[in-house]
Amino acid sequence: MSLLTGDNGKVLIGAEAVADVTRWSLRTFVEAGSYASSATAGFRKAHQGDRQGRGQIEFRLDPANPITGDFEEGSAVTLLLYLDAARFYSVPAVVESLEMVVNVDGGDLVGGKAEFVTNGAWTKPSY
């Protein structure tokens, strides 16, 4: 059995790396609505809502390639979220927030997190 590791994972916008990415996540979901009526016999029935998604990208700041170049709050981008060297999600998205983290006391690398929401249909990788 062959399983994947995230060792070759990365995030691109076009051909450009977003940053020195350490972790990314994508959560897709629907917000199902529910109702009760005279036909549901005292139970609630659900109906499918619209598909949507959200995610985050954790990174280390590289001053030679800062994440804040073309990637700012409110930016509409298409993210290529790589699982490995060849498989990726293509996700139209809007960047919701950027968070920078500086640990003055620990000697940790400067890094941060970007959060995004999907902006239309995404494409799943082929396995």
C-alpha positions as CSV (number, residue, x, y, z in Angstrom):
1,M,0.0,0.0,0.0
2,S,1.3,3.4,-1.0
3,L,0.3,6.4,1.2
4,L,1.0,10.1,0.8
5,T,3.1,12.3,3.0
6,G,3.0,16.1,2.9
7,D,6.7,16.4,2.4
8,N,6.3,17.8,-1.1
9,G,3.2,19.9,-0.4
10,K,3.3,23.5,-1.4
11,V,1.0,26.4,-2.3
12,L,1.3,28.3,-5.6
13,I,-0.5,31.1,-7.3
14,G,0.1,30.5,-11.0
15,A,3.8,29.4,-11.1
16,E,4.8,31.5,-8.0
17,A,5.2,30.0,-4.6
18,V,3.1,31.8,-2.0
19,A,5.6,31.6,0.7
20,D,7.8,29.1,2.7
21,V,4.7,27.1,3.5
22,T,4.8,24.8,6.6
23,R,1.2,23.6,6.5
24,W,-2.0,24.2,4.6
25,S,-5.6,23.0,5.1
26,L,-8.8,23.1,3.1
27,R,-12.2,22.3,4.5
28,T,-15.1,21.9,2.1
29,F,-18.7,21.7,3.3
30,V,-22.4,22.5,2.8
31,E,-24.6,24.2,5.3
32,A,-27.6,22.0,5.1
33,G,-31.0,23.5,6.0
34,S,-33.7,21.5,7.8
35,Y,-37.4,21.7,8.2
36,A,-40.3,19.9,9.8
37,S,-43.8,19.7,8.2
38,S,-46.9,17.6,8.4
39,A,-45.3,15.1,6.1
40,T,-42.1,14.5,8.2
41,A,-43.9,12.5,11.0
42,G,-42.3,14.5,13.9
43,F,-38.8,14.4,12.4
44,R,-36.7,17.0,10.7
45,K,-35.6,16.6,7.1
46,A,-32.5,18.1,5.7
47,H,-31.9,19.7,2.3
48,Q,-28.5,20.3,0.7
49,G,-27.2,23.9,0.8
50,D,-24.5,25.4,-1.4
51,R,-21.0,23.9,-1.5
52,Q,-18.4,26.2,0.1
53,G,-15.0,25.9,1.6
54,R,-12.4,27.6,3.8
55,G,-8.8,27.0,4.7
56,Q,-5.6,28.3,6.0
57,I,-1.9,28.5,5.0
58,E,0.8,28.5,7.7
59,F,4.1,29.9,6.6
60,R,7.6,31.2,7.6
61,L,8.5,34.6,6.3
62,D,11.2,34.8,3.7
63,P,12.1,38.5,3.3
64,A,13.3,37.7,-0.3
65,N,9.8,36.4,-1.1
66,P,7.4,37.9,1.3
67,I,3.8,36.5,1.4
68,T,2.4,40.0,1.4
69,G,3.5,40.8,-2.2
70,D,0.4,39.9,-4.2
71,F,-1.3,38.1,-1.4
72,E,-3.2,40.5,0.8
73,E,-6.5,40.6,2.7
74,G,-9.3,40.9,0.1
75,S,-7.1,39.5,-2.8
76,A,-9.0,37.3,-5.2
77,V,-6.5,34.5,-6.2
78,T,-6.5,30.9,-7.5
79,L,-4.6,28.8,-5.1
80,L,-2.9,25.6,-6.2
81,L,-2.8,23.5,-3.0
82,Y,-0.3,20.6,-3.6
83,L,-0.7,17.4,-1.8
84,D,2.6,16.1,-3.2
85,A,4.8,16.9,-6.2
86,A,2.0,16.2,-8.8
87,R,-1.5,16.2,-7.2
88,F,-3.2,19.5,-6.3
89,Y,-6.5,21.3,-5.6
90,S,-7.2,24.3,-7.8
91,V,-9.1,26.7,-5.6
92,P,-10.4,30.1,-6.5
93,A,-10.4,32.0,-3.2
94,V,-10.5,35.3,-1.5
95,V,-7.9,36.0,1.2
96,E,-9.8,36.8,4.4
97,S,-6.9,37.6,6.8
98,L,-3.2,37.5,7.3
99,E,-1.7,37.0,10.7
100,M,2.0,37.5,11.5
101,V,3.6,35.8,14.5
102,V,6.8,37.1,16.0
103,N,8.1,35.3,19.2
104,V,10.5,37.7,20.8
105,D,11.5,35.4,23.6
106,G,12.0,32.1,21.8
107,G,14.2,32.6,18.8
108,D,11.5,31.1,16.6
109,L,11.4,31.9,12.9
110,V,9.0,34.7,12.0
111,G,5.9,33.3,10.4
112,G,2.2,33.5,10.2
113,K,-1.1,32.3,8.9
114,A,-3.4,33.3,6.0
115,E,-7.0,32.4,6.0
116,F,-9.1,32.1,2.9
117,V,-12.6,31.3,1.7
118,T,-13.5,29.6,-1.6
119,N,-14.8,31.9,-4.4
120,G,-16.5,29.5,-6.8
121,A,-16.0,25.9,-7.9
122,W,-12.7,24.2,-7.0
123,T,-11.1,21.3,-8.8
124,K,-10.0,18.2,-6.9
125,P,-6.7,16.3,-7.7
126,S,-6.7,13.1,-9.7
127,Y,-5.5,10.1,-7.8
